[in-house]
Amino acid sequence: MLVINEEKCVGCAQCVPFCPREALAAWGLCAVQRVRCDDCLVCLEYCPVDALELSHEAG
């Protein structure tokens, strides 16, 4: 599951336009809209501070 590491996120929104499901938003820190996100993880390569992470926890 895609998660945002809030300690790393700088709110730059560079990942937002690359999400094919339009599941990312950045107003301050980045946020994932879980109902839209299908965990394709395309966005991971576009975060310049590696704040987008894959979590293996259920949730």
C-alpha positions as a Markdown table, in Angstrom:
| # | Residue | x | y | z |
|---|---|---|---|---|
| 1 | Met | 0.0 | 0.0 | 0.0 |
| 2 | Leu | 1.3 | 3.5 | -0.9 |
| 3 | Val | 1.9 | 5.7 | 2.1 |
| 4 | Ile | 3.4 | 9.2 | 2.5 |
| 5 | Asn | 6.3 | 9.6 | 4.9 |
| 6 | Glu | 5.3 | 13.0 | 6.4 |
| 7 | Glu | 8.7 | 13.5 | 7.9 |
| 8 | Lys | 10.2 | 13.5 | 4.3 |
| 9 | Cys | 7.4 | 15.1 | 2.3 |
| 10 | Val | 8.1 | 18.8 | 1.4 |
| 11 | Gly | 4.8 | 19.4 | -0.4 |
| 12 | Cys | 6.4 | 20.0 | -3.7 |
| 13 | Ala | 3.6 | 18.2 | -5.6 |
| 14 | Gln | 6.0 | 16.9 | -8.3 |
| 15 | Cys | 4.4 | 13.4 | -8.0 |
| 16 | Val | 0.8 | 14.6 | -8.5 |
| 17 | Pro | 0.7 | 14.9 | -12.3 |
| 18 | Phe | 2.1 | 11.5 | -12.8 |
| 19 | Cys | -0.6 | 9.5 | -11.0 |
| 20 | Pro | -2.7 | 7.8 | -13.6 |
| 21 | Arg | -5.7 | 7.6 | -11.2 |
| 22 | Glu | -5.4 | 11.2 | -10.0 |
| 23 | Ala | -5.1 | 9.8 | -6.4 |
| 24 | Leu | -2.5 | 12.2 | -5.2 |
| 25 | Ala | -3.1 | 15.8 | -3.9 |
| 26 | Ala | -0.7 | 18.2 | -2.4 |
| 27 | Trp | -2.0 | 21.1 | -0.3 |
| 28 | Gly | 0.9 | 21.4 | 2.1 |
| 29 | Leu | 1.9 | 17.8 | 2.5 |
| 30 | Cys | 1.0 | 15.2 | -0.2 |
| 31 | Ala | -2.0 | 13.0 | 0.5 |
| 32 | Val | -3.2 | 9.8 | -1.1 |
| 33 | Gln | -6.9 | 9.3 | -1.8 |
| 34 | Arg | -7.2 | 5.6 | -1.0 |
| 35 | Val | -10.5 | 5.2 | -2.9 |
| 36 | Arg | -8.7 | 6.2 | -6.1 |
| 37 | Cys | -5.2 | 4.7 | -5.5 |
| 38 | Asp | -4.7 | 1.2 | -7.0 |
| 39 | Asp | -1.1 | 1.0 | -5.7 |
| 40 | Cys | 0.4 | 1.0 | -9.2 |
| 41 | Leu | 3.4 | 2.9 | -7.7 |
| 42 | Val | 4.2 | 5.0 | -10.8 |
| 43 | Cys | 4.5 | 8.0 | -8.5 |
| 44 | Leu | 7.4 | 6.6 | -6.6 |
| 45 | Glu | 10.0 | 7.5 | -9.2 |
| 46 | Tyr | 8.8 | 11.1 | -9.3 |
| 47 | Cys | 9.2 | 12.1 | -5.7 |
| 48 | Pro | 12.5 | 14.0 | -5.3 |
| 49 | Val | 12.8 | 13.4 | -1.6 |
| 50 | Asp | 11.6 | 9.7 | -1.5 |
| 51 | Ala | 8.6 | 10.5 | 0.7 |
| 52 | Leu | 6.3 | 8.1 | -1.2 |
| 53 | Glu | 6.8 | 4.6 | 0.2 |
| 54 | Leu | 5.4 | 1.1 | -0.1 |
| 55 | Ser | 4.0 | -0.2 | 3.2 |
| 56 | His | 3.5 | -3.9 | 3.7 |
| 57 | Glu | 1.1 | -3.3 | 6.6 |
| 58 | Ala | -2.6 | -4.0 | 6.2 |
| 59 | Gly | -4.8 | -1.0 | 6.3 |
